[in-house]
Amino acid sequence: MNIFDTSKRMMRILLIAFMVSSCEPVTLASGGIGGTGISWGTIAAFGSVYVNGVHFDTDNIEEVQVNGITYSDLSALRVGMVVRIYGSINADGITGTARGILYENELTGPISSVDDAGDTISVLGQTVHVDGNTLYTNNADSAVILNEADLDPLSGTTYEIEVSGYSNGNGEIYARRIELKDIWTDPGEVEFKGSIDTISGNSLTIGTLTVDISAIATDLEFTPSTGMYVKVKGSYSSITPNTVIASDVEQRELGVAGTDGEEYELEGVITSNGGGGLITINGQSVNVGSAQYENGDSSLLSPGTYIEVEGVFDAAGVLIADEVEFESVGGETESVGSISTVNSTTRTITINGLSIYVPFTAIMKDDRETALDEYLNMEELSSIVQSLGNANAEVRYYDDNGVNTATRVILKD
């Protein structure tokens, strides 16, 4: 089943259900959109699920799809995954209800090179951008702390990774989460997305790769055309490094298929700025001409910049933004020491005598040897600090209009 066909069907059902069950007026609020809406962003924490600063209740979740597999709960989801939430956001702007969650990786394959200085990783000819907010994890839950340097094939080992993030549709991905799947075994199975550049018989050219669709050409549910955005699964070998033998090709859609008047909350990376207030985020056209800005202004609207917008779709499918928020503008500071207090109500912690606000979007992780890869919410963090008296930690934060605001809180031994 095509996962996006399923998600569109789910979206229609959910929107109808919420329109029937709720007649509350829609209210824009800081941190989220009020009323019925959909959100596209990174999972920051569980305890239900936190995405784009909104705490979504998942007690009555109807469907979760992870890489094409359907689940009835959140067990297959991980912090750092970029997901689409189908449901509603309450008028307070910081709570909501999720009826469906969709996750699909952007890329899975062997690493061909790592540019540690340039903060990029090359996989299947695509450039994966990483930064201080990229989470590294691995499938075996080992104690190894990963970063892009650890993954360099020049070390003598070629690794297979799964990348979750935001694509510009032209071979560049801005990673939020990189998972080490295994040591690459050649040949192996790969997955990637991209726009079709050329077509010759049963061969598609996507970026630097030639995709051979001979074995599946008669089974395709669409007719490939140049410029079409697709997801490819197939076999890849280093012996023929520019060729993938496809086992499945499915059409995908850059951006969001929003309808007139539909509210949306979008996190991602600016991929182009066409001027006149028109920008593109994750392939979605956004008009920011009348938006209010937080942590910056319109001068920062450059390609590669992480951004979060809230707004309403117009009849042409353009998201008309009401609010624009930049991520960690002005750089971050790291504080290493002991967390002495946690206030779950105000969402503040004290480390080295410094008070830091921990928003819903911050990543909180217990990286101690006794609690490997355990992601936390504020209540769990508070409980740990109370039981230990003081908890060793690394906290990354930035100045948000005079408020020290955390992006990551990592407990250490």
N, C-alpha and C positions, 0 to 999 in steps of 0.2 A: 504494500500500500504506500502511496506517495505521502510522506509525512506532512507536506505543506497542504495537500488536498485535505488531509484530515484536520489540520489546524484551521483552515478556512471554514470547513464545515462546523467545527467546534465553535469558532468565533461567531458565526451566524446564530447558532443555537443559543450561546450564552448571551449575546446582545439582546436577542428577542426575549429571553427569560428575564433579564434584568429590567428591560423596559416595561415588561408586564408587571413585575413585582415591585418596582420602585418609581415613585413620581417625585422624588426629592430634587430640588433645583441643584444645578451643577455649580460648584464654587471652586475657583482656583485658589490654591493655598501653597505656602512655602513647603517644599519637600515632596509634593505630590499633587496630583489632580483629583478633584472631588467628583463624585458621580461615577457613572459607568465609564470604564476605560481599559486600555491595554498598556502594558509596560514592557520595554525592551532594555535589559541591562544586566549587570553582573550580580550574582548571588554573593552577598556579604556575610550572611550568617543564617543559622537555622534556629528553630524554636518557632514552628511554622517556617516562613522564609522571608528574608529581607532583600529587597531589590530596589535600587534607586531611592534609598532612604524611606521606603514604605514597608511596614510590617504586614505581610499578607497572611491571613488566616488560611490554613490548608486543612482544617478538620474535615471538611466535606469535599476535598479534592476529587474530581471526577476522572481525570486522566492526566498522566505524566508520560511524555514521550522523550526518550533519550536515544539519540542516534537510530531512530526508527523502531525502537522496541518500546512497547507500551507497559507501563507500571501503574499500580493502584496507589502508590505512596511515593515518598520522596527519597527512598533508599538509594537510588542510582544517581542522585544529584550530588554535586560537590561545590564547596565554596570556590569562587572564581569562575565558575561556568557562566557564560553569557546566555541568558534565557529570554523567552518571551512569555509574559504572564497574561492569561486570559481570565478576566473577571471584572472586579469593580474596585474603585478606591473611594473611601469614605470622604465626607465633606471636611474632615479635619486634615486631610492631605497626607497623613503619615500612617494610616491603617487602611486595610482593605481585605478583600476576600478573593482568593485564587481558586478558580474552578478547573483550570487547565494550565499546564506548564510544558513548554516545548524547548528542548535542547538539541542542537546539532553541531558537531564540531566543524571547524573551518578547514582543517587539514590534518591528515595522518600519513606519516611516511618517514623515510630515513633522512637524517641530517647529512647534508653534503659539505657544509662549511659553517664556521662560526666566526663572526667579527666581533670580538669582545670589546674592542675600543669603540666600534660603531653601534654596539648594542643591537646587532641583527644576527639572525640564524637563517640559513638557506636550506629549504626543503622542497624538492621537486621543482626547482626553478623559481619558487616563490620566496619573497623576502618577509621574514617574520621579525617585526620590531618588538623589542622588549624594553622595559624600564623598571624603576624601583617598585612599581605596583604590580608587576607580573608575578604571579604565584607559580612556584615550581613544586611539583610533587611527583610521586612515582607509583606505579601499579602494585609494587611489592610492599609498599609502606615501610621501606627500610629507613634507617637512621641517617642516610646520606643527605646532606644539605645540597641541593642542586642550584646551579645558576648556569648562565650560558657557557661560561668557561669550562665547567665540568662536562658539558655535552660535546665538546669539540672533537670531531673524528680524528684530528691529528694526535690525540692521546692514544690512538691505536684501536679504539672501539667505536663502531658506528651504531648509534642509537636510533630507535624508532620513537617518535613523539606524536602526541595528539595535541593540537592547538585549538584553544577556544579564545575568540576575540572578535575583532571587527575588521572586515575586509573592505578595501576600496574597489573591489571588482576587477582590478588590473594587476593582480599578482603581489599585492602588499597586504599583510595582515598585522594588525596591532594587537599583540597577545595580552590577554588578561590571565590566562592559565595555560601552563605547559605541563603536560603529564608524560613522564617517561613510561612508555608502554613496555619496552623490552630491548634487548640487544637485537639489532636488525639481522634477520636471516634472509639471505638472497637466493632466489627471488622471493618476494613477499607481496602482501596485499596493501594497497594504498587507497586513500580517499583525498580528493581535493575539489575545489570549486574554481570556476573561472569563466571568462567570456570567450566564446568561440571566435577565433580570428579568421580562419579559413577552413573550407571544406573541399575535399577532393575524394570523390567516391565514398568509401567507408572510413576515411581518415579525417579526423578533426584536429586542427592545430589550436592549442590553448597555451598561450605564453610560449615557453621553450619546449613544450611537450607535444608529441604526436599521439593522439588517442585513436587506437584501432578498434572500431566498433563492428567489425565483420561478423563476430559471433552473436551479436545482439541486435543487429540492424533491423531485422524484421519484427523484433519484439518491442521496439521503442514506442512509447505512447504519444510521441510528438515528432514533428519533422524538424531536425536541426537546421538552424540558419545562422549566418554570421552575426555577431553581436549578442547572441543569446547567452544568458548566464545559466550554467549547468553545474551539477555535482556529478563527479565521476568516481566510480569504484572499479578497481582492476588490479592486474598483476604488473609488477615493476621489477626489473632486474638491472643491476649495475653494468651488466654486459651490453645492454642496449639502453643507456641512461636517458635517452630522450623519447622513449616510447612506453606507453601504457596500454596493455591489452585489456580493454574494458569488459567487465562483467555486468555493469549496470551504469546507465546514464540517465539522470532525471533533471528536468527543467527546474530551475530555481528563480527566485525573484529578489533582485536587489531592492532594499528599502522595504516599505510597508504598504500593503494594499488597503490604505485607509479610505473610509467613506465620508462624504460631506457631513460635517458637524460632529464627527467622532473625535473624542479626546484621546490624547496619547502622551506618554512620557518616554523619552528616548535618550539613552546614553550611548556615546560612541565617539568616533573620531571624525573630524572634519576632513573630507577628501577633496573638496574644491570650494572656492569662493568666487562666484560669478559676478560679484558686485551688486549694488543696489539692494543689499540686504538678503540676497539669495545665496545660500550655501548648501552643500551636500554633506550629509552625515550618514555613514554606512550605506551609501547609495540612495538615501532618501532626501528629496528636495525639501528644504526648510526655509521659510521666510522669517528672518529675525529683525526686520525693519522697525517693528513697533514693540519689540521685547524689552523687558527690564533685565538688567545685568547684575550678576553677583560674582564677586571675586575677579572682576575685570571689566573690559568694555569691548566695543566692536573692533578696536585695533588688534585684538588678539585672535581674530577669526581667521587663522591661517591653517593650511593643510597640515595634518599630523597632530593637531591640538585636541586633547580630550575635552568633551563638553557634554552637558546634560541640558535638554530643553523640554519644556512642557507647552502644549498648545492644542489646537483644534485643526483638523483637516478641512480644506476647502473642496469645492466641487472638482477641481483639477488634480486632486491628490497631493497638493502641497501642504505641509504641516506649517500652520501659521503660529509661530511661537509667541507665548506670553512672557515666559521666563527663560533666561539663559544663565547657566552656572558653569564656571570653569573649574577644572580640577587642580587643586594645589598650586594656584598661581603664586609665583614669587619664590618657589623652592621649598624644600622641606628640611627639617632639623631632626636629628635622631638623639634621643635621650636614653642612656643605658644606666640602669640602677634598680632600685627596689620600689615597687608600687606599695604604698603604705595605706591608702584608703581608696575605696570604690563607693560611689554613690549611684545606685541603679536608677534612682528617680530623676536626678539631674543629668545622668549619663556622664559623670566626671570621674577622673582618677587623679591621684596625686603621686608623682614620681620625682624623686630628688627634690621635694618641696615645691614642685611645679604643678599647678592645676591644669589639666588638659580635658577638653570636651571630646567625647567619643561618639560621633554620629552613627546612625544606623548603617551608613555606607562603609564604615571602617571594618577592616579585617581583624578579627581577634582569634589567636591561635595559641594553644598550649603545646609548646615545642619541647617540653621536658621529656627526658627519656622514659619516664613512667606514664606519659600520656601522649604517645606518638600521633601526630597528625589529627589532633582533636581540635575542632573549631568551637569557639565559645560564644555565648551571648553575655550580656551584662550581669545577669543574675548568677551565671556559672562563674564568671570572673570574680564577682564579689565573694562568692562562697569560698573560692580557692584562697583569695587574699586573707579572708577572715580566719581560715583554718591554719594558714602558715604564719600569720602575723604580718609578714612582708613577703612579696613575691618578686623575684628577679625578673626583669623584663627589658625588652628593647621596644621603644615607642617612637614611631615616626609621626611627625606632626608639622603643621604649617600655621601661619598667622592668617586667620580669616577675620579681617576687620577688627583686629585687637583680641580675638579669641583664639587661644591655642587649640587647634582642631586636629585630632588624630586621623591618620589614614590606616595605620596598622599598629596593633598591640600584640607582641609576641612574648609569651612567658618562656623563660630559660632556666636551666639548672643553676 
